Amino acid sequence: MKVSVVSRSGREVVKGGVELNDSATVADLQKEIHRRTKKFYPSRQRLTLPLQPGSKEKPIALNYKKSLESYTEGNSANLTVVFKDLGPQVSYRTLFFWEYLGPLILYPIFYFFPVYRYFGYAGERIIHPVQTYALYYWCFHYFKRIMETFFVHRFSHATSPVSNVFRNCAYYWSFGSYIAYYVNHPLYTPVSDLQMKIGFAFGVLCQVSNFYCHILLRNLRSPDGNGGYQIPRGFLFNIVTCANYTTEIYQWLGFNIATQTIAGYVFLVVAAFIMTNWALAKHRRLKKLFDGKEGRPRYPRRWVILPPFL
Ligand SMILES: NC(=O)c1ccc[n+]([C@@H]2O[C@H](COP(=O)([O-])OP(=O)(O)OC[C@H]3O[C@@H](n4cnc5c(N)ncnc54)[C@H](OP(=O)(O)O)[C@@H]3O)[C@@H](O)[C@H]2O)c1
């Protein structure tokens, strides 16, 4: 089989095309493109079928596990695929590790070191118990996320663009510093003892629930990440599609009840907004996958993230 590899403007990406045997898969084609171009390793490549001129349809991305023949529509001698360079990639584990490492290191700096001197506060700093518990809570949260990244999540997408490392680190590192600055501030006013206890107790309960949600998600896939998207079931997944985001949002609410800063609440609102958008997209995807047709089950959940709001 001869495969012509062209860019979106129609320029040949691999001179003279690629010759492969008839049983070759999309992954074989990607390896061959890499061998011939040197620069474009498989996860950098996005291969799609060409669209008819003027078509408004979305191009179909080729699945690396499928045979090339399944995309030929009868003419198995020739195939044209459109190549897009996704740019330099990093693994999801690398991306998550760097974005979570920032808050894990930056937050304790504000607690342990005399940084406030550089902001004009020369007097003695009294550390309230709530500030110490907040440090433990915060560090436990980001340590848990790093551990989950390496030992719990079974990612389906192998890589993400390198640019996302900078974008995500900017988000987590700056919000981490912003919250740490105010919670550890020498002029910080603690909330009542009861409010602190309620906030942290609720937050810890939600963090443990969040961990359990991640275990349930993990069990939807085989250890090599295969299995696609399944209907999450059990615990809060019996009520909402994204119980992992619900528990994540509520655990930040617990932290904010206990520490009560504007910075913390700003982060809660931004994070809840981001996770709500992702949850809506995940809910739509599961409803599309499990539509009740041709023997497929119908997706059973009505609520997305936080009943009774969404
Ligand atoms: N503070 C914030 O702004 C913020 C924002 C987002 C996330 N978070 C936190 O970070 C955690 C990770 O978030 P995430 O969005 O990367 O991942 P996620 O949606 O929580 O999913 C975790 C893992 O489970 C898999 N998964 C999800 N739904 C599945 C299904 N229906 N069937 C099979 N596998 C499924 C995912 O696969 P894929 O690899 O295919 O996605 C991923 O590998 C969240 O749960 C949350 O605690 C925080």
The ligand as an SDF file (V2000), in Angstrom:
LIG
                    3D

 48 52  0  0  0  0  0  0  0  0999 V2000
   -7.7150   22.8480   41.0080 N   0  0  0  0  0  0  0  0  0  0  0  0
   -7.9450   22.7720   39.7030 C   0  0  0  0  0  0  0  0  0  0  0  0
   -8.0370   23.7760   39.0080 O   0  0  0  0  0  0  0  0  0  0  0  0
   -8.0870   21.4110   39.0630 C   0  0  0  0  0  0  0  0  0  0  0  0
   -8.4730   21.3400   37.7300 C   0  0  0  0  0  0  0  0  0  0  0  0
   -8.5710   20.0830   37.1400 C   0  0  0  0  0  0  0  0  0  0  0  0
   -8.2820   18.9390   37.8570 C   0  0  0  0  0  0  0  0  0  0  0  0
   -7.9380   19.0050   39.1610 N   0  0  0  0  0  0  0  0  0  0  0  0
   -7.6380   17.7720   39.9610 C   0  0  0  0  0  0  0  0  0  0  0  0
   -6.7860   16.9340   39.2520 O   0  0  0  0  0  0  0  0  0  0  0  0
   -7.3940   15.6340   39.1450 C   0  0  0  0  0  0  0  0  0  0  0  0
   -7.0210   15.0450   37.7890 C   0  0  0  0  0  0  0  0  0  0  0  0
   -7.7790   15.7330   36.8170 O   0  0  0  0  0  0  0  0  0  0  0  0
   -7.8770   15.3400   35.2880 P   0  0  0  0  0  0  0  0  0  0  0  0
   -8.9140   16.2440   34.6950 O   0  0  0  0  0  0  0  0  0  0  0  0
   -6.5310   15.2880   34.7190 O   0  0  0  0  0  0  0  0  0  0  0  0
   -8.3340   13.8240   35.2500 O   0  0  0  0  0  0  0  0  0  0  0  0
   -9.7000   13.1600   35.6890 P   0  0  0  0  0  0  0  0  0  0  0  0
  -10.8140   13.5270   34.7890 O   0  0  0  0  0  0  0  0  0  0  0  0
   -9.8950   13.3330   37.1340 O   0  0  0  0  0  0  0  0  0  0  0  0
   -9.3400   11.6490   35.3780 O   0  0  0  0  0  0  0  0  0  0  0  0
   -8.3270   10.9540   36.0930 C   0  0  0  0  0  0  0  0  0  0  0  0
   -7.9910    9.7150   35.2520 C   0  0  0  0  0  0  0  0  0  0  0  0
   -9.1510    8.9240   35.0820 O   0  0  0  0  0  0  0  0  0  0  0  0
   -9.4120    8.7250   33.7010 C   0  0  0  0  0  0  0  0  0  0  0  0
  -10.8630    8.7720   33.4270 N   0  0  0  0  0  0  0  0  0  0  0  0
  -11.6970    9.8250   33.6400 C   0  0  0  0  0  0  0  0  0  0  0  0
  -12.9610    9.5040   33.2760 N   0  0  0  0  0  0  0  0  0  0  0  0
  -12.9190    8.2190   32.8070 C   0  0  0  0  0  0  0  0  0  0  0  0
  -13.8970    7.3130   32.2740 C   0  0  0  0  0  0  0  0  0  0  0  0
  -15.1770    7.6740   32.1530 N   0  0  0  0  0  0  0  0  0  0  0  0
  -13.4940    6.0900   31.8620 N   0  0  0  0  0  0  0  0  0  0  0  0
  -12.1920    5.7050   31.9900 C   0  0  0  0  0  0  0  0  0  0  0  0
  -11.2100    6.5130   32.5080 N   0  0  0  0  0  0  0  0  0  0  0  0
  -11.5710    7.7560   32.8990 C   0  0  0  0  0  0  0  0  0  0  0  0
   -8.7250    9.8650   32.9920 C   0  0  0  0  0  0  0  0  0  0  0  0
   -8.4270    9.4510   31.6740 O   0  0  0  0  0  0  0  0  0  0  0  0
   -7.8790   10.4040   30.4870 P   0  0  0  0  0  0  0  0  0  0  0  0
   -6.3810   10.2750   30.5690 O   0  0  0  0  0  0  0  0  0  0  0  0
   -8.4370    9.7980   29.2610 O   0  0  0  0  0  0  0  0  0  0  0  0
   -8.3900   11.7930   30.7570 O   0  0  0  0  0  0  0  0  0  0  0  0
   -7.5010   10.1010   33.8600 C   0  0  0  0  0  0  0  0  0  0  0  0
   -6.4500    9.2580   33.5020 O   0  0  0  0  0  0  0  0  0  0  0  0
   -8.9000   15.9040   39.2980 C   0  0  0  0  0  0  0  0  0  0  0  0
   -9.6980   14.8200   39.6450 O   0  0  0  0  0  0  0  0  0  0  0  0
   -8.8680   16.9740   40.3230 C   0  0  0  0  0  0  0  0  0  0  0  0
   -8.7150   16.3890   41.5960 O   0  0  0  0  0  0  0  0  0  0  0  0
   -7.8260   20.2320   39.7660 C   0  0  0  0  0  0  0  0  0  0  0  0
  1  2  1  0
  2  3  2  0
  2  4  1  0
  4  5  1  0
  4 48  2  0
  5  6  2  0
  6  7  1  0
  7  8  2  0
  8  9  1  0
  8 48  1  0
  9 10  1  0
  9 46  1  0
 10 11  1  0
 11 12  1  0
 11 44  1  0
 12 13  1  0
 13 14  1  0
 14 15  2  0
 14 16  1  0
 14 17  1  0
 17 18  1  0
 18 19  2  0
 18 20  1  0
 18 21  1  0
 21 22  1  0
 22 23  1  0
 23 24  1  0
 23 42  1  0
 24 25  1  0
 25 26  1  0
 25 36  1  0
 26 27  1  0
 26 35  1  0
 27 28  2  0
 28 29  1  0
 29 30  1  0
 29 35  2  0
 30 31  1  0
 30 32  2  0
 32 33  1  0
 33 34  2  0
 34 35  1  0
 36 37  1  0
 36 42  1  0
 37 38  1  0
 38 39  2  0
 38 40  1  0
 38 41  1  0
 42 43  1  0
 44 45  1  0
 44 46  1  0
 46 47  1  0
M  CHG  2   8   1  16  -1
M  END
$$$$
